[in-house]
């Protein structure tokens, strides 16, 4: 019977990376126990500890995105062992990972040949979490398969065969697509299988196959059924492939060839990829690109030549993929203007490439080609999904180093007679790889050892490559003739420098890796060239940036929609940049917008761009400029027929369609649930909100309406005579975002001003409804709240001759805004000063408003005639009182704000 867990070893045929000196009997025994323990005790996905929040179900535009983090415990231990880490380090790495692991649990049913296809990708719902419930059953199944048939036969039949992927007559959504599943989850299943094959541990291959079975088939378009139609002559490439050794420089066959680097060059020039929206959730990054651009990517992969008649083709194509992927990670992440971006997702196209030779080495020729083409498709999808960063090859090779600054003790610190000379950089780091590997052995991060091990192996294979060789020079990538074998050590040095930026920082959230993508660099250049106003107009408010004729709904960019996502944080960021005249913040906000979801499609439909817009009104911009900080102004409200924002609130309160707003099971789905169910109705109300572009004061008036409506939602809805003030965390963002309406409107054209205000109102209404649509006891609020809280911070004792008199509350706190703002400056909460600043500004603008003014009286909201300019100071006092309930409590989890909602109200 096949031993599932023999002592890890490496192949003498040298198909796989070498092991480094330092391996001992103790470390080998510990590693074997770790692998067996992981098999017996743990699930391949984890749910506990600091990463549990990433396992959440997110509903977006009618779609469910499941974020399921993958276990790295065995990968980590194996990589350290192979790099020669001490036994204690190998065991400590596993202990660290076990803190976050999900225990293996029983499956609902056994997996057999008859039901194998029925449970692929199945999940069990656990509250608002999910976990693959059939992993254990698939593991038992594949354990038996691997024992009885061996790893090569198991991979061929259950992953690479046509029937394991596309079965004639079966619906597309019911196809097994096992190669797609092998590549899912940032290629982790393939990595796991690769470890099993490289180190000759069949039990790991069984785990990798089970892992594949419970992954999703996310490469629907980039790995099409036509991939299995590729004509493959029966040429046995394996004997030639075995000649790929670690101790010889590969021969480079120069022939007519479409190189992987040429494919990168062509994609860089393709305008179809010019606007790539960024996604904050990693599963959405890949699935969105597959949906929008998958068929195009598949076309590019078909154009990548693969000559099965060439006995060295497999070797050559693996080299192409390795160079392409390291280019994406290293050159794509480098910039002369900013620090190296060690992109977390691009890193995986490097760490997975190390296993191509191990997996391809046991496959039939047809399966070898399917492996490499499908793998290339997935790597291209991740590159495009992260913003398709370009390659400044000339700058990279001129601006990066192949040596290290002194990072550890080195010979030059103890010897004077040293080669080449005592003060040489090479004396500090004679072989940079030795220092680089030494450094990562003790860093508590499960990706770093894999990254350095892969780059070191590639340097061993290809480090002797000279610049200007014909195969690279013949490609279409600019400056490609400058690439040489130092690419890998340069990538490793940059990775180490990224590591050392965080050497004294808690890395429990993978701080060593970047997730920002390439959008910031792109928008930095746009803002530099076009200016903030033109950039905002073109990339946020133009119809082309939102709805493109002929595009499917899921393919629309909808940038204004993204601008309002995430409780309007991208809008707030851009607003800060415009208010304080910091273009870099605007560039960041535009990049932030690009990576947010399209969560408001229902409440911000394409019809919003079809509202008739009259000729620009010249006086709007000059009047708006009066609304910035430091300029007090009066509310000069136009007396004309008007459907007020408060009237819209009143009508929604009466609408029975919103009577039963269920409490959301998690805040992340509050908004998406509301847009899915009530989006069309909300959009109707926003259309009913009048906006008269012929009135030169209209933008100013409508901003005032929104500010009052949002303050009413936050303050009056949050107040109750029977309970403490409910300072709703989501409603407070309506207040803080309103502060920037004037700053943003001030740089926009009239049509875009209206788009901004209508879309902002739509989003605010959605949050109010989604939090339970609380009502407004306006009379009770103004009777039961105070405009002066009395002393709330240390304050000099009133003078005996103080005005108005010594024992008056006003003598202790003559201007409550001063003490409120003073206290907000020292509270360790990032939302509190923003809230007080916004409310203070609104008080400065509208604090003199009297109750009973005609525009409020004409609104349909009961009690609106009682609303006056003290609304904002009352809101600030309530917010401060809520803060002081928690003044001695650890506020690391945002204890100052409430998240319970208002679902008890109808």
C-alpha positions in Angstrom: 0.0 0.0 0.0 1.3 3.5 -0.9 2.7 5.4 2.1 0.8 8.7 2.1 3.3 10.5 4.3 6.8 9.3 3.7 9.7 11.6 4.9 9.7 14.6 2.4 12.4 14.2 -0.2 13.4 15.8 -3.5 13.9 14.2 -6.9 17.3 13.3 -8.1 16.2 14.2 -11.6 16.3 17.8 -10.3 12.9 18.7 -11.8 12.1 20.6 -8.7 13.9 23.2 -6.7 16.9 22.2 -4.6 16.8 21.9 -0.8 19.3 24.0 1.1 21.9 22.9 3.6 20.6 22.9 7.2 18.1 20.0 7.0 18.5 17.7 10.0 16.8 14.4 11.1 15.0 16.4 13.8 13.6 19.0 11.4 12.6 16.2 9.0 10.8 14.3 11.7 9.1 17.5 12.9 8.0 18.3 9.3 6.5 14.8 8.8 4.5 15.1 12.1 3.3 18.5 11.0 2.1 17.2 7.6 0.3 14.2 9.3 -1.2 16.4 12.0 -2.5 18.9 9.5 -4.1 16.0 7.5 -5.9 14.6 10.5 -6.9 17.7 12.4 -7.5 20.7 10.1 -9.7 21.9 7.3 -7.9 23.5 4.3 -9.8 26.8 4.9 -9.6 28.7 8.1 -12.3 30.7 10.0 -10.9 31.5 13.4 -8.8 34.2 14.9 -7.9 37.5 13.2 -8.9 36.5 9.7 -12.4 35.4 10.5 -13.9 38.6 9.0 -12.6 37.7 5.6 -14.8 34.6 5.5 -18.0 36.7 5.2 -20.6 36.3 2.5 -21.1 39.6 0.6 -24.1 40.1 -1.6 -23.4 42.4 -4.5 -25.7 43.3 -7.4 -27.6 40.1 -7.0 -24.4 38.1 -6.8 -22.9 36.2 -3.8 -19.1 36.6 -3.3 -17.6 34.1 -0.8 -14.3 35.0 0.8 -12.6 31.8 2.0 -9.1 32.1 3.2 -6.8 29.2 2.5 -4.5 27.4 4.9 -0.8 27.9 4.5 0.4 25.9 7.4 2.0 23.0 5.5 3.3 25.3 2.8 5.0 27.4 5.4 6.6 24.5 7.2 7.8 22.8 4.0 9.3 26.0 2.6 11.2 26.7 5.8 12.4 23.0 6.0 13.6 23.1 2.3 15.5 26.4 3.0 17.3 24.7 5.9 15.5 26.3 8.9 16.2 24.9 12.3 13.8 22.4 13.8 12.5 24.9 16.4 11.7 27.4 13.6 9.7 24.8 11.6 7.7 23.8 14.7 7.1 27.5 15.7 5.7 28.3 12.2 3.1 25.5 12.5 2.1 26.6 16.0 1.6 30.1 14.7 -0.6 29.0 11.9 -2.7 26.6 14.1 -4.0 29.6 16.0 -6.2 30.4 12.9 -7.1 27.0 11.7 -10.6 25.6 11.3 -10.9 22.0 12.7 -11.7 19.3 10.2 -15.3 18.3 10.5 -17.5 15.5 9.2 -19.3 15.8 5.9 -23.0 15.3 5.4 -22.5 12.4 3.1 -19.8 10.2 1.6 -18.4 11.0 -1.8 -18.5 8.2 -4.3 -18.1 7.7 -8.0 -21.8 8.2 -8.4 -22.2 11.5 -6.6 -18.7 13.0 -7.2 -20.0 15.8 -9.4 -23.0 16.7 -7.2 -21.1 18.4 -4.4 -18.2 20.2 -6.2 -17.8 23.6 -4.5 -20.6 23.0 -2.0 -20.8 25.2 1.1 -22.4 25.0 4.4 -24.0 28.3 5.8 -22.9 29.2 9.3 -24.7 32.4 10.2 -23.3 34.9 7.7 -20.2 32.7 7.2 -19.7 29.7 5.0 -17.4 26.7 4.9 -17.0 23.9 2.4 -18.8 21.1 4.1 -17.7 18.3 1.7 -14.0 18.8 2.1 -13.6 15.8 4.5 -15.6 13.5 2.2 -13.6 14.5 -0.8 -10.4 14.0 1.1 -11.4 10.5 2.1 -12.3 9.8 -1.6 -9.1 11.1 -3.0 -7.0 9.4 -0.4 -8.3 6.1 -1.6 -7.8 7.1 -5.3 -4.2 8.2 -4.7 -3.4 5.0 -2.7 -4.9 2.8 -5.4 -3.9 4.6 -8.6 -1.0 6.8 -7.8 -0.7 10.6 -8.1 -0.1 10.8 -11.8 -3.2 8.8 -12.8 -5.3 10.7 -10.2 -4.3 14.1 -11.6 -4.8 13.0 -15.2 -8.3 11.5 -14.6 -9.7 13.9 -12.0 -8.2 17.3 -13.1 -6.9 17.3 -16.7 -9.1 14.9 -18.6 -11.9 16.3 -20.8 -14.6 14.6 -18.7 -13.3 16.2 -15.5 -13.9 19.6 -17.0 -16.7 19.6 -19.7 -19.2 16.9 -20.1 -21.3 17.0 -23.4 -25.0 17.7 -22.8 -24.4 19.1 -19.3 -25.5 22.7 -18.4 -22.6 25.1 -18.2 -23.2 25.9 -14.5 -23.1 22.1 -13.7 -19.9 21.4 -15.5 -17.1 20.1 -13.2 -14.3 22.4 -14.5 -11.7 20.9 -12.3 -8.8 22.8 -13.9 -10.7 26.0 -13.2 -11.0 24.9 -9.5 -7.4 23.9 -9.4 -6.5 27.5 -10.3 -9.1 29.2 -8.0 -8.3 31.0 -4.7 -5.1 32.7 -6.0 -3.9 29.3 -7.3 -3.6 27.7 -3.8 -4.9 24.2 -4.8 -2.3 24.0 -7.5 0.4 25.1 -5.0 -0.7 22.4 -2.6 -0.6 19.7 -5.3 2.8 21.0 -6.4 4.2 20.7 -2.9 3.0 17.1 -2.8 4.7 16.2 -6.1 7.9 18.1 -5.5 8.5 16.5 -2.0 7.0 13.1 -2.9 4.3 13.2 -0.3 1.2 11.5 -1.9 -1.0 12.6 1.1 -0.5 16.3 0.1 -1.6 15.5 -3.4 -4.8 13.9 -2.1 -5.4 17.0 0.0 -4.8 19.2 -3.0 -7.3 17.3 -5.1 -9.9 17.5 -2.3 -9.1 21.2 -2.0 -9.6 21.6 -5.7 -13.0 19.9 -5.5 -14.4 22.3 -2.9 -13.1 25.4 -4.7 -15.2 27.4 -7.1 -15.0 27.3 -10.9 -14.2 31.0 -11.2 -12.4 30.8 -14.6 -15.6 30.4 -16.6 -14.4 32.4 -19.6 -10.6 32.4 -19.3 -10.5 28.6 -19.2 -13.0 27.7 -21.9 -14.0 24.2 -23.2 -12.1 24.9 -26.4 -8.9 24.5 -24.5 -9.4 20.8 -24.7 -9.8 21.0 -28.5 -6.1 21.9 -29.0 -4.5 19.4 -31.4 -1.6 17.7 -29.6 0.6 15.3 -31.5 1.7 12.3 -29.6 5.3 13.5 -28.9 6.9 12.3 -25.7 8.5 15.4 -24.3 9.3 14.0 -20.9 12.8 12.7 -21.6 13.8 16.1 -23.0 12.2 17.8 -20.1 14.2 15.8 -17.6 17.3 17.5 -18.9 16.2 20.8 -17.2 18.6 20.7 -14.3 19.5 23.2 -11.7 23.2 23.2 -12.5 23.1 24.1 -16.2 22.0 27.2 -18.0 19.1 26.2 -20.3 19.7 26.5 -24.1 17.5 29.1 -25.7 15.9 27.9 -28.9 15.3 30.9 -31.3 12.5 30.2 -33.7 9.3 31.8 -34.8 7.4 32.1 -31.5 4.7 34.2 -29.9 6.4 34.8 -26.5 4.6 35.3 -23.2 6.2 38.8 -23.0 4.7 39.6 -26.4 1.3 38.8 -25.0 1.9 41.2 -22.1 3.0 43.9 -24.6 -0.2 43.4 -26.7 -2.5 43.5 -23.6 -0.8 46.8 -22.5 -1.7 48.4 -25.8 -5.3 47.0 -25.8 -7.8 49.9 -25.0 -10.3 47.4 -23.8 -8.3 47.2 -20.6 -7.8 50.9 -20.1 -10.4 51.3 -17.3 -10.1 48.5 -14.8 -12.2 49.0 -11.7 -10.4 47.9 -8.5 -12.2 45.6 -6.1 -11.5 45.4 -2.4 -12.5 41.7 -2.1 -10.1 39.3 -3.7 -12.6 36.9 -5.1 -14.4 39.8 -6.8 -11.1 40.9 -8.4 -10.8 37.7 -10.4 -14.5 37.0 -11.1 -15.2 40.5 -12.3 -12.3 40.4 -14.8 -13.3 36.9 -16.0 -16.9 38.1 -16.5 -16.0 41.4 -18.3 -12.8 40.4 -20.1 -12.5 36.6 -19.9 -13.1 35.9 -23.6 -10.6 38.5 -24.6 -8.0 37.0 -22.3 -8.7 33.6 -23.7 -8.1 34.9 -27.2 -4.7 36.2 -26.1 -3.8 32.9 -24.5 -4.8 31.1 -27.8 -2.4 33.4 -29.6 0.5 32.3 -27.3 2.2 29.7 -29.4 2.9 26.2 -28.2 4.8 23.9 -30.6 4.4 20.3 -29.4 6.7 19.2 -32.2 9.6 20.9 -30.5 11.1 18.6 -27.8 12.3 21.6 -25.8 9.0 23.5 -26.0 7.8 22.7 -22.5 11.0 23.8 -21.0 10.9 27.0 -23.1 7.3 27.8 -22.2 7.9 27.4 -18.5 10.8 29.8 -18.7 8.6 32.3 -20.5 5.9 32.1 -17.8 8.5 32.4 -15.0 9.9 35.6 -16.6 6.5 37.0 -17.4 5.3 36.5 -13.8 8.4 37.9 -12.1 8.1 40.9 -14.5 4.5 41.4 -13.3 5.5 41.2 -9.7 8.8 43.0 -9.6 8.9 45.4 -12.6 5.2 46.0 -12.4 5.5 46.8 -8.7 8.5 49.1 -9.0 8.4 52.9 -9.5 11.1 55.5 -9.3 8.6 57.9 -7.6 7.3 55.6 -4.8 8.3 52.6 -2.7 8.1 49.1 -4.1 4.5 47.7 -4.1 4.9 44.0 -3.2 1.4 43.2 -4.5 -0.1 40.3 -2.6 -1.9 38.8 -5.6 1.0 39.2 -8.0 3.2 37.5 -5.5 1.2 34.3 -5.9 1.9 34.2 -9.7 5.6 33.9 -8.6 5.2 31.4 -5.8 3.0 29.1 -7.9 5.3 29.2 -10.9 7.9 27.1 -9.0 5.6 24.1 -9.2 5.0 24.1 -13.0 8.0 21.7 -13.6 6.9 19.3 -10.8 3.3 19.1 -12.1 4.1 19.0 -15.8 6.8 16.4 -15.2 4.2 13.7 -14.5 1.6 14.7 -17.1 0.9 13.6 -20.6 1.8 16.1 -23.4 -1.9 17.2 -23.9 -2.3 17.8 -20.2 1.0 19.7 -20.0 -0.2 22.2 -22.6 -3.6 22.5 -20.8 -1.8 23.2 -17.5 0.4 25.9 -19.0 -2.3 27.6 -21.0 -4.8 27.6 -18.2 -2.2 28.8 -15.7 -1.1 31.7 -18.1 -4.8 32.6 -18.4 -5.2 32.9 -14.7 -2.0 34.9 -14.2 -3.0 37.4 -16.9 -6.4 37.7 -15.2 -4.8 38.6 -11.9 -2.4 41.1 -13.6 -5.3 42.8 -15.4 -7.5 42.7 -12.4 -4.9 44.5 -10.3 -4.8 47.4 -12.8 -2.6 46.0 -15.6 0.5 47.9 -14.4 3.1 48.6 -17.0 6.8 47.8 -17.0 9.5 50.5 -16.9 12.2 48.0 -17.7 14.9 50.6 -18.3 14.2 52.4 -15.1 13.9 49.1 -13.1 17.3 47.8 -14.2 18.9 51.2 -13.7 17.3 51.9 -10.3 17.4 48.6 -8.5 20.3 46.7 -6.9 21.7 43.2 -7.0 23.4 43.7 -3.6 22.1 44.4 -0.1 22.9 47.0 2.4 24.3 45.4 5.6 21.3 43.7 7.2 23.1 41.1 9.3 26.5 40.4 10.7 28.9 40.0 7.8 32.6 39.1 7.3 33.7 42.7 6.8 32.7 43.5 10.4 35.4 41.2 11.8 38.2 41.1 9.1 40.3 43.8 7.4 41.9 41.6 4.8 38.8 40.8 2.8 37.8 40.3 -0.8 37.4 42.3 -2.9 38.2 45.1 -0.4 37.0 46.0 3.1 34.7 48.8 2.1 33.1 47.1 -0.8 29.3 46.4 -0.8 30.2 42.8 -1.9 32.2 42.5 1.3 29.0 43.1 3.3 27.0 40.7 1.3 29.3 38.3 -0.7 26.3 36.3 -1.9 23.1 38.3 -1.3 20.9 35.1 -1.5 22.5 33.8 1.7 21.6 36.9 3.6 18.1 37.1 2.0 17.2 33.5 2.9 18.7 33.8 6.4 16.5 36.9 7.0 13.2 35.3 5.9 13.6 32.1 8.0 12.6 34.0 11.2 9.9 36.4 9.9 6.4 35.4 11.0 4.9 35.5 7.6 3.8 32.4 5.6 4.4 33.9 2.2 7.9 35.3 2.5 9.8 31.9 2.6 7.8 30.7 -0.5 8.6 33.9 -2.4 12.4 33.9 -1.7 12.6 30.1 -2.3 10.9 30.6 -5.7 13.1 33.5 -6.7 16.3 31.8 -5.6 15.3 28.7 -7.7 14.6 30.9 -10.8 18.0 32.6 -10.3 19.7 29.2 -10.1 18.0 28.2 -13.4 18.2 31.5 -15.3 20.7 33.7 -13.4 23.3 33.3 -16.2 21.0 34.8 -18.9 22.6 37.8 -20.6 20.7 40.8 -21.8 20.0 41.0 -25.5 19.4 37.4 -26.3 17.4 36.9 -29.4 14.3 35.2 -28.0 13.6 38.2 -25.7 14.7 40.8 -28.2 12.2 39.4 -30.8 9.3 40.1 -28.4 7.2 43.2 -28.7 7.8 44.5 -25.1 9.6 47.8 -25.1 13.2 47.7 -23.7 12.9 43.9 -23.3 16.6 43.6 -24.5 17.7 44.9 -21.1 16.3 42.0 -19.2 18.9 39.6 -17.9 19.2 36.9 -15.2 19.6 39.5 -12.4 15.8 40.1 -12.5 15.3 37.5 -9.7 17.9 38.8 -7.2 16.6 42.3 -7.9 13.0 41.1 -7.1 14.3 39.4 -3.9 16.2 42.5 -2.7 13.0 44.6 -3.3 10.9 42.1 -1.4 13.4 42.2 1.5 13.3 46.0 1.5 9.5 45.9 1.7 9.8 43.4 4.6 12.2 45.6 6.4 9.9 48.7 6.2 7.7 46.8 8.6 10.3 45.0 10.7 9.1 46.5 14.0 5.4 46.4 13.1 2.8 43.8 14.2 2.3 41.8 11.0 -0.8 39.8 12.1 -2.6 41.2 9.1 0.1 40.4 6.5 1.6 43.9 6.6 4.5 42.8 4.5 2.3 42.7 1.3 0.6 45.4 -0.6 -3.0 45.3 -1.8 -3.4 48.7 -3.3 -3.1 47.7 -7.0 -1.9 50.0 -9.8 -4.7 52.5 -9.8 -3.0 55.1 -7.6 -0.1 55.4 -10.1 -2.5 55.8 -12.9 -4.6 58.5 -11.3 -1.5 60.3 -10.0 -0.5 60.8 -13.6 -4.0 61.7 -14.7 -4.3 64.4 -12.0 -0.8 65.8 -12.8 -1.7 66.1 -16.5 -5.3 67.1 -16.4 -5.8 68.7 -13.0 -8.3 67.7 -10.4 -11.5 69.3 -11.9 -11.0 67.7 -15.3 -10.0 64.4 -13.8 -13.1 64.3 -11.6 -15.4 65.3 -14.5 -14.0 62.7 -16.9 -13.5 59.7 -14.6 -16.5 60.1 -12.2 -19.3 62.1 -13.8 -19.1 61.7 -17.6 -21.5 59.2 -19.1 -18.6 57.3 -20.6 -17.3 56.7 -17.1 -20.6 55.3 -16.0 -22.6 53.8 -18.9 -21.2 52.7 -22.2 -23.6 52.1 -25.0 -23.6 48.4 -26.0 -22.1 47.1 -22.8 -23.9 44.6 -20.7 -25.0 45.8 -17.2 -22.3 43.8 -15.5 -19.7 45.4 -17.8 -20.6 49.0 -17.1 -17.9 51.0 -15.3 -20.4 53.0 -13.1 -17.7 55.1 -11.5 -20.1 57.4 -9.7 -21.8 54.4 -8.2 -18.3 53.2 -6.9 -17.6 56.8 -5.7 -20.5 56.4 -3.3 -19.7 52.9 -2.1 -18.3 52.0 1.2 -20.4 54.5 3.2 -19.1 57.2 0.7 -15.5 57.0 1.8 -14.1 57.6 -1.7 -16.2 60.7 -2.0 -15.0 61.9 1.4 -11.4 61.4 0.4 -11.8 63.3 -2.9 -13.7 66.0 -0.9 -10.8 66.4 1.5 -8.4 66.8 -1.5 -10.5 69.5 -3.1 -11.3 71.4 0.0 -7.7 71.6 1.1 -6.3 71.8 -2.5 -4.2 68.6 -2.2 -4.2 67.0 -5.7 -2.6 63.8 -4.4 -5.6 63.2 -2.2 -7.9 63.5 -5.2 -5.7 61.0 -7.1 -6.0 58.6 -4.1 -9.7 59.1 -4.0 -10.1 58.3 -7.7 -8.0 55.1 -7.2 -10.1 54.3 -4.2 -13.2 54.8 -6.3 -11.9 52.4 -8.9 -11.5 49.6 -6.4 -14.9 49.9 -4.8 -18.0 47.9 -5.7 -20.9 48.9 -7.8 -23.4 48.7 -5.0 -25.9 51.4 -6.0 -26.9 50.2 -9.5 -30.6 50.2 -8.7 -30.7 53.6 -7.0 -28.4 55.3 -9.5 -29.7 54.0 -12.9 -28.6 55.2 -16.3 -31.6 57.4 -16.5 -29.9 59.7 -14.1 -27.7 60.8 -17.0 -30.7 61.6 -19.1 -32.1 64.4 -17.0 -32.4 67.5 -19.2 -29.8 70.1 -18.3 -30.1 73.8 -19.4 -27.3 76.1 -20.4 -24.7 76.5 -17.6 -25.7 79.1 -15.0 -22.6 81.4 -14.6 -23.4 82.5 -11.0 -23.5 79.0 -9.5 -19.8 78.6 -9.0 -19.3 82.0 -7.5 -22.1 81.5 -5.1 -20.9 78.0 -4.1 -17.5 79.4 -3.2 -19.2 81.3 -0.3 -20.0 78.0 1.3 -16.4 77.0 2.2 -15.0 77.1 5.7 -14.3 80.6 7.0 -17.1 82.2 5.1 -20.4 82.6 6.9 -23.5 82.9 4.8 -27.2 83.2 5.1 -29.6 80.7 3.7 -31.1 82.7 0.8 -33.9 80.2 0.0 -35.7 80.8 -3.3 -39.5 81.0 -2.9 -40.8 78.8 -5.6 -42.6 75.5 -6.1 -40.2 72.9 -4.8 -40.3 69.3 -3.6 -38.0 69.5 -0.6 -35.7 66.7 0.7 -37.7 66.7 3.9 -40.8 66.1 1.9 -39.1 63.0 0.4 -38.4 61.8 3.9 -42.0 62.3 4.9 -43.3 60.4 1.9 -41.0 57.5 2.4 -42.1 57.3 6.1 -45.7 56.8 4.8 -44.8 54.3 2.1 -45.9 50.8 3.2 -43.3 49.2 0.9 -40.7 50.1 3.6 -42.8 48.9 6.6 -40.9 45.7 7.2 -37.2 46.4 7.0 -35.5 43.3 8.5 -32.4 43.6 10.7 -29.4 42.7 8.5 -27.4 39.8 9.7 -24.2 41.8 9.2 -23.5 45.5 8.5 -21.8 44.6 5.2 -25.1 43.5 3.6 -27.3 46.3 5.0 -26.8 48.4 1.9 -26.8 45.7 -0.7 -30.0 44.1 0.7 -31.8 47.5 0.6 -30.8 48.3 -3.0 -31.7 44.8 -4.1 -35.2 45.0 -2.6 -36.1 48.7 -2.7 -33.7 50.2 -5.2 -36.3 51.0 -7.9 -38.6 52.7 -5.3 -35.8 54.8 -3.9 -34.8 55.9 -7.4 -38.4 57.0 -8.0 -38.2 59.2 -4.9 -34.9 60.7 -5.9 -36.4 61.6 -9.3 -39.4 63.3 -7.5 -36.9 65.5 -5.7 -37.1 68.7 -7.8 -34.0 70.4 -9.1 -34.4 73.6 -11.1 -31.2 74.3 -13.0 -32.7 77.7 -14.2 -32.5 79.0 -10.6 -28.9 80.4 -10.0 -29.3 79.5 -6.3 -30.5 76.0 -6.8 -27.3 74.1 -6.1 -26.8 76.1 -2.9 -30.4 75.5 -1.9 -30.3 71.8 -2.6 -27.1 71.3 -0.6 -28.8 73.0 2.3 -31.7 70.6 2.0 -29.4 67.6 2.0 -27.5 68.8 5.0 -30.7 69.3 7.0 -32.1 66.0 5.9 -29.0 64.1 6.9 -28.7 65.9 10.2 -32.4 65.1 10.9 -31.7 61.4 10.1 -28.7 61.2 12.3 -29.7 63.4 15.3 -33.5 63.4 15.5 -34.0 59.8 14.4 -31.3 58.8 16.9 -32.9 60.6 19.8 -35.6 59.1 22.0 -37.1 60.4 25.2 -37.0 56.9 26.6 -33.5 55.7 25.6 -29.9 56.9 25.3 -29.0 58.7 22.1 -28.3 56.1 19.3 -25.3 57.6 17.4 -25.7 55.3 14.4 -22.3 54.7 12.8 -23.7 54.6 9.3 -26.0 57.6 9.7 -23.1 59.7 11.0 -21.4 59.2 7.6 -24.3 61.0 5.9 -23.4 64.0 8.0 -19.6 63.8 7.5 -19.9 63.3 3.7 -22.3 66.2 3.3 -19.5 68.6 4.4 -17.8 68.0 1.0 -20.8 68.6 -1.3 -19.9 72.3 -1.8 -16.2 71.6 -2.4 -16.9 69.0 -5.0 -19.8 70.9 -6.7 -17.5 73.9 -6.9 -15.3 72.2 -9.6 -18.1 70.6 -11.5 -20.2 71.5 -14.5 -23.9 72.1 -13.9 -24.9 68.7 -15.2 -22.4 67.0 -13.0 -23.5 69.1 -9.9 -27.0 67.7 -10.3 -25.6 64.1 -10.8 -23.6 64.5 -7.6 -26.5 65.7 -5.4 -29.0 63.3 -6.7 -26.7 60.3 -6.3 -25.7 61.4 -2.9 -29.3 61.7 -1.9 -30.1 58.3 -3.3 -27.3 56.7 -1.2 -28.3 58.6 2.0 -31.9 57.4 1.6 -30.7 53.9 1.1 -28.7 53.9 4.3 -31.6 55.4 6.3 -34.0 52.9 5.0 -31.5 50.0 5.4 -31.0 50.9 9.0 -34.7 50.6 9.7 -36.2 53.8 8.4 -36.5 55.4 11.9 -39.0 58.2 12.3 -38.6 61.8 13.6 -40.1 63.0 16.9 -39.2 66.6 16.0 -41.3 68.3 18.7 -39.9 66.0 21.4 -36.3 66.4 20.1 -36.4 70.2 20.3 -38.1 70.1 23.7 -35.8 67.4 25.1 -32.3 68.4 23.9 -30.0 71.1 25.0 -27.9 73.7 23.1 -25.5 74.0 26.0 -24.3 70.9 27.9 -22.6 72.8 30.7 -19.0 72.2 31.6 -17.7 69.1 29.7 -14.0 69.6 30.0 -11.7 71.3 32.5 -12.6 75.0 32.4 -11.6 77.9 34.7 -14.0 78.6 37.4 -16.3 81.4 36.5 -15.3 84.9 37.6 -17.5 86.5 40.3 -18.3 89.2 37.8 -18.8 86.7 34.9 -21.5 87.4 32.3 -24.4 86.7 32.3 -23.9 85.8 36.0 -21.5 83.6 37.9 -23.8 80.7 38.5 -25.1 80.5 34.9 -24.3 77.4 32.8 -23.2 79.8 30.1 -20.5 81.2 32.4 -18.9 77.8 32.6 -19.3 77.1 28.9 -19.9 80.4 27.1 -19.5 78.9 23.6 -20.2 75.2 23.7 -18.6 74.7 20.2 -15.2 75.5 21.7 -15.3 72.9 24.4 -16.9 70.3 22.1 -14.2 70.7 19.5 -11.5 70.9 22.1 -12.5 67.5 23.5 -12.9 65.9 20.1 -9.2 66.7 19.4 -7.9 64.3 22.0 -10.4 61.4 21.6 -8.8 58.4 20.0 -11.5 58.0 17.3 -11.1 59.1 13.7 -14.8 59.7 13.1 -15.4 62.0 16.1 -13.5 65.1 14.9 -14.9 64.8 11.4 -18.4 64.8 12.9 -17.9 67.8 15.1 -16.2 69.7 12.3 -19.1 69.0 9.9 -21.7 70.0 12.5 -19.8 73.2 13.4 -19.6 74.2 9.7 -23.3 73.6 9.2 -24.0 75.7 12.3 -21.8 78.5 10.9 -23.8 78.4 7.6 -27.3 77.8 8.9 -27.2 78.5 12.7 -29.3 81.7 12.3 -32.2 79.9 10.7 -35.5 80.5 12.6 -38.2 78.0 13.1 -41.2 78.5 10.9 -39.5 79.6 7.7 -41.6 79.1 4.6 -39.6 76.4 2.8 -39.7 74.1 5.9 -43.3 74.9 6.6 -44.2 73.8 3.1 -42.5 70.5 3.5 -44.7 67.5 4.2 -42.7 66.3 7.3 -44.7 66.7 10.5 -42.9 69.1 12.8 -40.6 70.5 10.1 -41.8 74.0 11.0 -40.1 73.5 14.4 -36.7 72.9 12.9 -34.3 75.8 13.3 -30.5 76.4 13.2 -29.9 74.9 16.6 -30.3 71.5 15.1 -26.5 71.2 14.7 -25.4 72.2 18.2 -28.0 69.8 19.6 -26.6 67.1 17.4 -23.1 67.9 18.6 -24.1 67.9 22.3 -25.8 64.5 21.9 -22.8 63.1 20.1 -20.5 64.3 22.9 -22.8 62.8 25.5 -22.6 59.5 23.7 -18.8 59.8 23.6 -18.7 60.4 27.4 -20.6 57.2 28.1 -17.5 55.4 26.9 -14.8 57.8 28.1 -13.0 55.1 30.1 -13.5 52.2 27.8 -11.1 50.8 25.2 -12.4 52.3 22.0 -10.3 50.2 19.6 -13.5 48.7 18.2 -15.3 52.0 17.7 -17.2 51.9 20.9 -18.3 55.5 20.5 -20.7 54.6 17.8 -23.8 52.4 17.7 -24.5 49.7 15.1 -27.7 48.2 16.5 -29.9 50.0 14.0 -33.5 51.0 14.4 -35.2 47.7 13.4 -37.6 47.8 16.4 -39.4 50.7 14.8 -41.8 50.4 11.9 
